């Protein structure tokens, strides 16, 4: 995303789980507040017509909680996840911000 000169489309089969985590990571990297990150993640329920508890078609905030918790547990912090897990450098993060906030 950071170094592609054009637009980027990312998705998964259902367009909710991996895509939702990727979006949450990108939004967090950009400094978006937690409430907005969760609101964006949970929009899958609206757009996929998922009822409460329908994990086949929808998502739950608890799943996103678990993902952030695991990133912190495995890497010490979200920043550690980004740098050590995703292996993004300061230059990569700056390029992402420049592209996505332009």
N, CA, C and O atoms as a GROMACS GRO file, in nm:
protein
  408
    1UNK      N    1   0.083  -0.119   0.000
    1UNK     CA    2   0.000   0.000   0.000
    1UNK      C    3   0.087   0.124   0.000
    1UNK      O    4   0.063   0.218  -0.076
    2UNK      N    5   0.188   0.125   0.086
    2UNK     CA    6   0.270   0.245   0.102
    2UNK      C    7   0.344   0.283  -0.025
    2UNK      O    8   0.361   0.401  -0.055
    3UNK      N    9   0.388   0.185  -0.100
    3UNK     CA   10   0.476   0.213  -0.214
    3UNK      C   11   0.412   0.189  -0.350
    3UNK      O   12   0.479   0.204  -0.453
    4UNK      N   13   0.286   0.152  -0.352
    4UNK     CA   14   0.214   0.135  -0.477
    4UNK      C   15   0.174   0.274  -0.527
    4UNK      O   16   0.112   0.350  -0.453
    5UNK      N   17   0.207   0.308  -0.651
    5UNK     CA   18   0.176   0.442  -0.699
    5UNK      C   19   0.026   0.467  -0.722
    5UNK      O   20  -0.016   0.582  -0.732
    6UNK      N   21  -0.053   0.362  -0.732
    6UNK     CA   22  -0.196   0.378  -0.756
    6UNK      C   23  -0.278   0.340  -0.635
    6UNK      O   24  -0.227   0.333  -0.523
    7UNK      N   25  -0.404   0.317  -0.658
    7UNK     CA   26  -0.494   0.274  -0.552
    7UNK      C   27  -0.471   0.128  -0.517
    7UNK      O   28  -0.405   0.054  -0.591
    8UNK      N   29  -0.524   0.088  -0.405
    8UNK     CA   30  -0.508  -0.050  -0.359
    8UNK      C   31  -0.644  -0.102  -0.313
    8UNK      O   32  -0.718  -0.032  -0.244
    9UNK      N   33  -0.675  -0.224  -0.352
    9UNK     CA   34  -0.795  -0.292  -0.308
    9UNK      C   35  -0.750  -0.413  -0.227
    9UNK      O   36  -0.670  -0.493  -0.275
   10UNK      N   37  -0.800  -0.426  -0.105
   10UNK     CA   38  -0.771  -0.546  -0.029
   10UNK      C   39  -0.902  -0.604   0.022
   10UNK      O   40  -0.994  -0.531   0.058
   11UNK      N   41  -0.910  -0.737   0.024
   11UNK     CA   42  -1.033  -0.803   0.065
   11UNK      C   43  -1.002  -0.947   0.103
   11UNK      O   44  -0.894  -0.998   0.077
   12UNK      N   45  -1.099  -1.010   0.164
   12UNK     CA   46  -1.093  -1.154   0.188
   12UNK      C   47  -1.224  -1.213   0.136
   12UNK      O   48  -1.311  -1.139   0.090
   13UNK      N   49  -1.240  -1.342   0.145
   13UNK     CA   50  -1.357  -1.407   0.088
   13UNK      C   51  -1.488  -1.344   0.135
   13UNK      O   52  -1.574  -1.312   0.053
   14UNK      N   53  -1.502  -1.327   0.264
   14UNK     CA   54  -1.626  -1.271   0.318
   14UNK      C   55  -1.617  -1.120   0.336
   14UNK      O   56  -1.720  -1.054   0.354
   15UNK      N   57  -1.498  -1.065   0.329
   15UNK     CA   58  -1.483  -0.921   0.342
   15UNK      C   59  -1.505  -0.869   0.482
   15UNK      O   60  -1.554  -0.757   0.499
   16UNK      N   61  -1.471  -0.948   0.584
   16UNK     CA   62  -1.497  -0.901   0.719
   16UNK      C   63  -1.384  -0.931   0.817
   16UNK      O   64  -1.343  -0.840   0.889
   17UNK      N   65  -1.333  -1.050   0.824
   17UNK     CA   66  -1.238  -1.088   0.929
   17UNK      C   67  -1.096  -1.036   0.902
   17UNK      O   68  -1.051  -0.944   0.969
   18UNK      N   69  -1.028  -1.093   0.805
   18UNK     CA   70  -0.892  -1.046   0.773
   18UNK      C   71  -0.894  -0.902   0.722
   18UNK      O   72  -0.806  -0.822   0.754
   19UNK      N   73  -0.994  -0.871   0.643
   19UNK     CA   74  -1.007  -0.735   0.592
   19UNK      C   75  -1.033  -0.637   0.707
   19UNK      O   76  -0.977  -0.528   0.710
   20UNK      N   77  -1.116  -0.678   0.800
   20UNK     CA   78  -1.146  -0.593   0.915
   20UNK      C   79  -1.023  -0.570   1.002
   20UNK      O   80  -1.000  -0.458   1.048
   21UNK      N   81  -0.943  -0.675   1.023
   21UNK     CA   82  -0.820  -0.660   1.102
   21UNK      C   83  -0.722  -0.570   1.029
   21UNK      O   84  -0.659  -0.484   1.091
   22UNK      N   85  -0.707  -0.589   0.900
   22UNK     CA   86  -0.616  -0.503   0.823
   22UNK      C   87  -0.660  -0.358   0.832
   22UNK      O   88  -0.577  -0.269   0.851
   23UNK      N   89  -0.788  -0.333   0.818
   23UNK     CA   90  -0.840  -0.196   0.829
   23UNK      C   91  -0.815  -0.140   0.968
   23UNK      O   92  -0.777  -0.024   0.982
   24UNK      N   93  -0.838  -0.221   1.071
   24UNK     CA   94  -0.816  -0.176   1.208
   24UNK      C   95  -0.669  -0.141   1.232
   24UNK      O   96  -0.638  -0.042   1.297
   25UNK      N   97  -0.580  -0.222   1.178
   25UNK     CA   98  -0.436  -0.195   1.191
   25UNK      C   99  -0.400  -0.065   1.121
   25UNK      O  100  -0.332   0.020   1.178
   26UNK      N  101  -0.446  -0.050   0.998
   26UNK     CA  102  -0.415   0.073   0.922
   26UNK      C  103  -0.471   0.197   0.991
   26UNK      O  104  -0.401   0.298   1.005
   27UNK      N  105  -0.596   0.190   1.034
   27UNK     CA  106  -0.656   0.306   1.101
   27UNK      C  107  -0.581   0.340   1.230
   27UNK      O  108  -0.560   0.457   1.261
   28UNK      N  109  -0.543   0.238   1.305
   28UNK     CA  110  -0.468   0.261   1.429
   28UNK      C  111  -0.332   0.323   1.398
   28UNK      O  112  -0.289   0.415   1.468
   29UNK      N  113  -0.265   0.273   1.295
   29UNK     CA  114  -0.137   0.331   1.254
   29UNK      C  115  -0.151   0.479   1.218
   29UNK      O  116  -0.060   0.559   1.240
   30UNK      N  117  -0.266   0.514   1.162
   30UNK     CA  118  -0.289   0.653   1.120
   30UNK      C  119  -0.331   0.743   1.236
   30UNK      O  120  -0.347   0.864   1.218
   31UNK      N  121  -0.348   0.684   1.353
   31UNK     CA  122  -0.382   0.765   1.470
   31UNK      C  123  -0.531   0.783   1.492
   31UNK      O  124  -0.572   0.869   1.570
   32UNK      N  125  -0.613   0.702   1.425
   32UNK     CA  126  -0.758   0.711   1.443
   32UNK      C  127  -0.793   0.660   1.583
   32UNK      O  128  -0.736   0.561   1.630
   33UNK      N  129  -0.886   0.727   1.649
   33UNK     CA  130  -0.922   0.688   1.785
   33UNK      C  131  -0.989   0.552   1.787
   33UNK      O  132  -1.049   0.509   1.689
   34UNK      N  133  -0.978   0.484   1.901
   34UNK     CA  134  -1.026   0.347   1.918
   34UNK      C  135  -1.176   0.334   1.888
   34UNK      O  136  -1.217   0.238   1.823
   35UNK      N  137  -1.257   0.428   1.933
   35UNK     CA  138  -1.401   0.419   1.909
   35UNK      C  139  -1.432   0.418   1.760
   35UNK      O  140  -1.519   0.343   1.715
   36UNK      N  141  -1.362   0.498   1.684
   36UNK     CA  142  -1.384   0.504   1.539
   36UNK      C  143  -1.335   0.376   1.472
   36UNK      O  144  -1.399   0.326   1.379
   37UNK      N  145  -1.222   0.322   1.518
   37UNK     CA  146  -1.171   0.196   1.463
   37UNK      C  147  -1.274   0.086   1.484
   37UNK      O  148  -1.302   0.010   1.392
   38UNK      N  149  -1.331   0.078   1.603
   38UNK     CA  150  -1.431  -0.025   1.633
   38UNK      C  151  -1.559   0.000   1.554
   38UNK      O  152  -1.620  -0.095   1.504
   39UNK      N  153  -1.601   0.123   1.543
   39UNK     CA  154  -1.721   0.155   1.465
   39UNK      C  155  -1.703   0.108   1.321
   39UNK      O  156  -1.793   0.045   1.264
   40UNK      N  157  -1.587   0.137   1.262
   40UNK     CA  158  -1.559   0.097   1.126
   40UNK      C  159  -1.561  -0.056   1.113
   40UNK      O  160  -1.620  -0.110   1.020
   41UNK      N  161  -1.497  -0.125   1.207
   41UNK     CA  162  -1.493  -0.271   1.207
   41UNK      C  163  -1.634  -0.330   1.213
   41UNK      O  164  -1.667  -0.423   1.140
   42UNK      N  165  -1.715  -0.276   1.300
   42UNK     CA  166  -1.850  -0.329   1.321
   42UNK      C  167  -1.948  -0.295   1.208
   42UNK      O  168  -2.058  -0.348   1.206
   43UNK      N  169  -1.909  -0.207   1.116
   43UNK     CA  170  -1.995  -0.177   1.001
   43UNK      C  171  -2.018  -0.301   0.914
   43UNK      O  172  -2.115  -0.306   0.838
   44UNK      N  173  -1.929  -0.400   0.925
   44UNK     CA  174  -1.952  -0.526   0.850
   44UNK      C  175  -2.089  -0.584   0.884
   44UNK      O  176  -2.156  -0.640   0.797
   45UNK      N  177  -2.129  -0.572   1.009
   45UNK     CA  178  -2.260  -0.627   1.049
   45UNK      C  179  -2.374  -0.560   0.973
   45UNK      O  180  -2.468  -0.626   0.930
   46UNK      N  181  -2.363  -0.431   0.957
   46UNK     CA  182  -2.466  -0.356   0.885
   46UNK      C  183  -2.466  -0.394   0.736
   46UNK      O  184  -2.569  -0.431   0.680
   47UNK      N  185  -2.348  -0.386   0.675
   47UNK     CA  186  -2.340  -0.409   0.531
   47UNK      C  187  -2.362  -0.555   0.492
   47UNK      O  188  -2.400  -0.584   0.378
   48UNK      N  189  -2.338  -0.647   0.584
   48UNK     CA  190  -2.360  -0.789   0.555
   48UNK      C  191  -2.495  -0.837   0.609
   48UNK      O  192  -2.528  -0.955   0.595
   49UNK      N  193  -2.572  -0.748   0.669
   49UNK     CA  194  -2.704  -0.784   0.719
   49UNK      C  195  -2.701  -0.887   0.831
   49UNK      O  196  -2.793  -0.967   0.844
   50UNK      N  197  -2.596  -0.885   0.912
   50UNK     CA  198  -2.579  -0.982   1.019
   50UNK      C  199  -2.661  -0.943   1.141
   50UNK      O  200  -2.662  -0.827   1.182
   51UNK      N  201  -2.727  -1.039   1.197
   51UNK     CA  202  -2.799  -1.020   1.322
   51UNK      C  203  -2.702  -1.039   1.438
   51UNK      O  204  -2.594  -1.094   1.419
   52UNK      N  205  -2.739  -0.994   1.557
   52UNK     CA  206  -2.655  -1.013   1.675
   52UNK      C  207  -2.620  -1.160   1.692
   52UNK      O  208  -2.708  -1.247   1.687
   53UNK      N  209  -2.492  -1.188   1.712
   53UNK     CA  210  -2.447  -1.324   1.734
   53UNK      C  211  -2.424  -1.406   1.608
   53UNK      O  212  -2.381  -1.521   1.616
   54UNK      N  213  -2.452  -1.349   1.492
   54UNK     CA  214  -2.432  -1.420   1.364
   54UNK      C  215  -2.287  -1.404   1.319
   54UNK      O  216  -2.254  -1.315   1.242
   55UNK      N  217  -2.202  -1.494   1.370
   55UNK     CA  218  -2.059  -1.482   1.341
   55UNK      C  219  -2.023  -1.534   1.202
   55UNK      O  220  -1.912  -1.511   1.154
   56UNK      N  221  -2.114  -1.603   1.136
   56UNK     CA  222  -2.089  -1.646   0.999
   56UNK      C  223  -2.090  -1.525   0.906
   56UNK      O  224  -2.008  -1.514   0.815
   57UNK      N  225  -2.184  -1.436   0.928
   57UNK     CA  226  -2.199  -1.318   0.841
   57UNK      C  227  -2.147  -1.190   0.903
   57UNK      O  228  -2.124  -1.091   0.833
   58UNK      N  229  -2.129  -1.190   1.034
   58UNK     CA  230  -2.091  -1.066   1.101
   58UNK      C  231  -1.962  -1.077   1.180
   58UNK      O  232  -1.890  -1.177   1.173
   59UNK      N  233  -1.936  -0.973   1.255
   59UNK     CA  234  -1.818  -0.965   1.340
   59UNK      C  235  -1.862  -0.919   1.478
   59UNK      O  236  -1.972  -0.868   1.496
   60UNK      N  237  -1.773  -0.937   1.576
   60UNK     CA  238  -1.801  -0.894   1.712
   60UNK      C  239  -1.684  -0.812   1.764
   60UNK      O  240  -1.568  -0.840   1.731
   61UNK      N  241  -1.714  -0.712   1.844
   61UNK     CA  242  -1.608  -0.629   1.903
   61UNK      C  243  -1.511  -0.716   1.983
   61UNK      O  244  -1.392  -0.685   1.989
   62UNK      N  245  -1.561  -0.822   2.043
   62UNK     CA  246  -1.474  -0.909   2.123
   62UNK      C  247  -1.366  -0.975   2.037
   62UNK      O  248  -1.256  -1.002   2.087
   63UNK      N  249  -1.394  -1.000   1.910
   63UNK     CA  250  -1.292  -1.057   1.821
   63UNK      C  251  -1.181  -0.955   1.795
   63UNK      O  252  -1.063  -0.991   1.791
   64UNK      N  253  -1.219  -0.830   1.778
   64UNK     CA  254  -1.118  -0.725   1.759
   64UNK      C  255  -1.040  -0.703   1.887
   64UNK      O  256  -0.919  -0.682   1.884
   65UNK      N  257  -1.109  -0.707   2.002
   65UNK     CA  258  -1.040  -0.700   2.131
   65UNK      C  259  -0.934  -0.809   2.140
   65UNK      O  260  -0.820  -0.783   2.178
   66UNK      N  261  -0.973  -0.931   2.104
   66UNK     CA  262  -0.880  -1.045   2.111
   66UNK      C  263  -0.761  -1.026   2.020
   66UNK      O  264  -0.648  -1.061   2.057
   67UNK      N  265  -0.783  -0.973   1.903
   67UNK     CA  266  -0.672  -0.951   1.808
   67UNK      C  267  -0.574  -0.848   1.863
   67UNK      O  268  -0.453  -0.869   1.859
   68UNK      N  269  -0.626  -0.737   1.914
   68UNK     CA  270  -0.537  -0.636   1.972
   68UNK      C  271  -0.466  -0.691   2.096
   68UNK      O  272  -0.347  -0.666   2.116
   69UNK      N  273  -0.538  -0.767   2.178
   69UNK     CA  274  -0.478  -0.827   2.298
   69UNK      C  275  -0.366  -0.924   2.260
   69UNK      O  276  -0.261  -0.925   2.324
   70UNK      N  277  -0.389  -1.005   2.157
   70UNK     CA  278  -0.287  -1.101   2.115
   70UNK      C  279  -0.164  -1.030   2.059
   70UNK      O  280  -0.051  -1.072   2.083
   71UNK      N  281  -0.186  -0.923   1.984
   71UNK     CA  282  -0.072  -0.846   1.933
   71UNK      C  283   0.012  -0.793   2.048
   71UNK      O  284   0.135  -0.798   2.043
   72UNK      N  285  -0.054  -0.742   2.152
   72UNK     CA  286   0.017  -0.691   2.269
   72UNK      C  287   0.086  -0.805   2.345
   72UNK      O  288   0.201  -0.790   2.388
   73UNK      N  289   0.017  -0.916   2.361
   73UNK     CA  290   0.074  -1.031   2.433
   73UNK      C  291   0.197  -1.085   2.360
   73UNK      O  292   0.298  -1.116   2.423
   74UNK      N  293   0.188  -1.096   2.230
   74UNK     CA  294   0.297  -1.155   2.151
   74UNK      C  295   0.414  -1.060   2.129
   74UNK      O  296   0.529  -1.104   2.120
   75UNK      N  297   0.387  -0.929   2.121
   75UNK     CA  298   0.490  -0.833   2.085
   75UNK      C  299   0.512  -0.722   2.186
   75UNK      O  300   0.593  -0.632   2.163
   76UNK      N  301   0.441  -0.727   2.298
   76UNK     CA  302   0.460  -0.630   2.404
   76UNK      C  303   0.377  -0.504   2.392
   76UNK      O  304   0.352  -0.435   2.491
   77UNK      N  305   0.333  -0.473   2.271
   77UNK     CA  306   0.252  -0.354   2.246
   77UNK      C  307   0.206  -0.358   2.100
   77UNK      O  308   0.254  -0.438   2.020
   78UNK      N  309   0.111  -0.271   2.068
   78UNK     CA  310   0.070  -0.261   1.929
   78UNK      C  311   0.187  -0.215   1.843
   78UNK      O  312   0.207  -0.265   1.732
   79UNK      N  313   0.264  -0.119   1.894
   79UNK     CA  314   0.382  -0.070   1.821
   79UNK      C  315   0.481  -0.184   1.797
   79UNK      O  316   0.539  -0.193   1.689
   80UNK      N  317   0.500  -0.270   1.897
   80UNK     CA  318   0.588  -0.385   1.880
   80UNK      C  319   0.537  -0.480   1.773
   80UNK      O  320   0.615  -0.535   1.695
   81UNK      N  321   0.405  -0.498   1.767
   81UNK     CA  322   0.344  -0.581   1.663
   81UNK      C  323   0.375  -0.523   1.525
   81UNK      O  324   0.412  -0.596   1.433
   82UNK      N  325   0.358  -0.392   1.513
   82UNK     CA  326   0.381  -0.327   1.384
   82UNK      C  327   0.527  -0.340   1.342
   82UNK      O  328   0.557  -0.372   1.227
   83UNK      N  329   0.617  -0.314   1.435
   83UNK     CA  330   0.760  -0.313   1.401
   83UNK      C  331   0.821  -0.454   1.392
   83UNK      O  332   0.895  -0.483   1.299
   84UNK      N  333   0.789  -0.540   1.488
   84UNK     CA  334   0.850  -0.672   1.492
   84UNK      C  335   0.766  -0.778   1.420
   84UNK      O  336   0.820  -0.865   1.351
   85UNK      N  337   0.635  -0.770   1.436
   85UNK     CA  338   0.547  -0.867   1.371
   85UNK      C  339   0.529  -0.839   1.223
   85UNK      O  340   0.550  -0.927   1.139
   86UNK      N  341   0.491  -0.718   1.191
   86UNK     CA  342   0.471  -0.679   1.051
   86UNK      C  343   0.600  -0.633   0.984
   86UNK      O  344   0.607  -0.621   0.862
   87UNK      N  345   0.700  -0.607   1.066
   87UNK     CA  346   0.831  -0.561   1.019
   87UNK      C  347   0.823  -0.433   0.936
   87UNK      O  348   0.889  -0.419   0.833
   88UNK      N  349   0.740  -0.340   0.984
   88UNK     CA  350   0.732  -0.209   0.921
   88UNK      C  351   0.835  -0.116   0.985
   88UNK      O  352   0.846  -0.108   1.107
   89UNK      N  353   0.908  -0.046   0.901
   89UNK     CA  354   1.007   0.050   0.949
   89UNK      C  355   0.941   0.187   0.968
   89UNK      O  356   0.827   0.208   0.928
   90UNK      N  357   1.016   0.278   1.029
   90UNK     CA  358   0.966   0.415   1.041
   90UNK      C  359   0.936   0.473   0.903
   90UNK      O  360   0.838   0.545   0.885
   91UNK      N  361   1.020   0.441   0.805
   91UNK     CA  362   0.999   0.490   0.668
   91UNK      C  363   0.872   0.431   0.608
   91UNK      O  364   0.797   0.501   0.540
   92UNK      N  365   0.846   0.302   0.635
   92UNK     CA  366   0.723   0.239   0.585
   92UNK      C  367   0.600   0.307   0.644
   92UNK      O  368   0.503   0.336   0.574
   93UNK      N  369   0.605   0.331   0.774
   93UNK     CA  370   0.492   0.394   0.842
   93UNK      C  371   0.470   0.536   0.791
   93UNK      O  372   0.356   0.578   0.769
   94UNK      N  373   0.579   0.609   0.772
   94UNK     CA  374   0.568   0.745   0.718
   94UNK      C  375   0.510   0.742   0.576
   94UNK      O  376   0.428   0.828   0.541
   95UNK      N  377   0.551   0.645   0.496
   95UNK     CA  378   0.498   0.634   0.360
   95UNK      C  379   0.349   0.599   0.361
   95UNK      O  380   0.272   0.653   0.281
   96UNK      N  381   0.308   0.510   0.451
   96UNK     CA  382   0.166   0.478   0.465
   96UNK      C  383   0.086   0.601   0.503
   96UNK      O  384  -0.019   0.629   0.445
   97UNK      N  385   0.135   0.675   0.600
   97UNK     CA  386   0.064   0.796   0.644
   97UNK      C  387   0.057   0.897   0.531
   97UNK      O  388  -0.048   0.957   0.508
   98UNK      N  389   0.166   0.916   0.460
   98UNK     CA  390   0.166   1.012   0.349
   98UNK      C  391   0.065   0.973   0.241
   98UNK      O  392  -0.006   1.059   0.188
   99UNK      N  393   0.059   0.845   0.210
   99UNK     CA  394  -0.033   0.801   0.106
   99UNK      C  395  -0.178   0.803   0.153
   99UNK      O  396  -0.265   0.852   0.081
  100UNK      N  397  -0.203   0.751   0.271
  100UNK     CA  398  -0.340   0.735   0.316
  100UNK      C  399  -0.402   0.862   0.373
  100UNK      O  400  -0.525   0.872   0.381
  101UNK      N  401  -0.321   0.956   0.411
  101UNK     CA  402  -0.373   1.082   0.465
  101UNK      C  403  -0.366   1.196   0.364
  101UNK      O  404  -0.398   1.311   0.398
  102UNK      N  405  -0.325   1.165   0.242
  102UNK     CA  406  -0.311   1.268   0.138
  102UNK      C  407  -0.447   1.316   0.092
  102UNK      O  408  -0.455   1.403   0.005
   0.00000   0.00000   0.00000
